[in-house]
Amino acid sequence: MNDSGMNEAGADQTTPLVRVRGLVKHFPLEADGLVVRAVDDVSFDIFRGETLGIVGESGCGKSTLGRCLLRLIEPTRGEITFDGRDLLKLKSGELRALRRDMQIIFQDPYASLDPRMRVRDQIAEPLAIHRLGTKSERRARVAELMRKVGLDPDYMDRYPHEFSGGQRQRIGIARALALNPKLIVADEPVSALDVSVQAQVINLLEDLQEEFGLTYLFISHGLAVVEHISDRVAVMYLGRIVEMARAEELYSRPLHPYTRALLSAIPIPDPRRKRERIILRGDVPTPINPPSGCRFRQRCPEALPECAETDPRLREVSPGHTVACIRVPGWSSARQVE
């Protein structure tokens, strides 16, 4: 970080745009009063202009976390501060006005678009909802946005089924940009696309971030994609963040056994090189009744008897690198993250 508080990627790390503390989201089940602990006591910051990547296996709570951040799903408890305002205390009218600054890109580019609406109407819908501009001004804005995302504005009168998967995702990105947001939650935005198209969309997101000063929460199970686009990466397991660090440090020096297992599964694009795979035993435990102590201990190849008794919380073991594992050297004496 330089003297102005900007890191090497251009993100302002002096004041967080988003501050999350103790976020919990439990889904009650009708039978026996049980709950699904989808997100269970998660805390993190997102700084202006940066991309925070969230990775983990399916069902770890990544998407639920992103939706709670925008209050598309109401959290059970916790604190979410966006640009200095407490999101969970805002009334519906105040929240609606603030949504201009917070948008989302969904995973499935076809399911997120209305097949009965023309593309121009879908991209312009946020402008209409917030009563911005005249009809001609909205049409001009749609044309501008389509050019920004690499689409021909002459296609704005077409329907979603007339576009390819990659083009439909570009339409979703254009719609997310319509209100000039500060934060975009990208929820698995390339997982439904071909590999070659994934690279194009990722490069587009990076170009748009640089041009408009966007801040991203990038959710994905594709670790190679997350490494490419993220400034920092948080690893989730069973509703908790178990490790967080700068992307280059996390990928070169992973400390949590779960992170090491995930990274060992990334293919190496060279048939002459081999990587030792870490095979985790068993299945992911149910979020209805997570294990005592460390939630990863039943699958961890390094588990100790003490892991069943200690519920490790994130501690900063080196500047900007936090981990929740009692096996990490210096963890017990490290500063616990708020």
NORPEBEL-V674568 format. One line per field, one symbol per residue. burial: I if it has 24 or more other C-alpha atoms within 12 Angstrom, else O. A space follows every 50 residues. Layout:
burial: ???
This chain:
burial: OOOOOOOOIIIIIOOIIIIIIIIIIIOOOOOOOOOIIIIIIIIIIIIIII IIIIIIIOIIIIIIIIIIIIIOOIIIIIIIIIIOOIIIOOOOOOOOOIII IIIIIIIIIIOIIOOOOIIIIIIIIIIIOOOOOOOOOIIOIIIIIIOIII IOIOOIOIIIOOIOIIIIIIIIIIIIIIIIIIIIIIIIIIIIIOOOOIOO IIOIIIOIIOOOIIIIIIIIIIIIIIIIIIIIIIIIIIIIIIIIIIIOII IOOIIIIIIIIIIOOIOOOOOOOOOOOOOOOOOIIOIIOIOOOIIIIIII OIIOOOIOOOOIIIIIIIOIIIIIIIIIOOIOOOOOIO
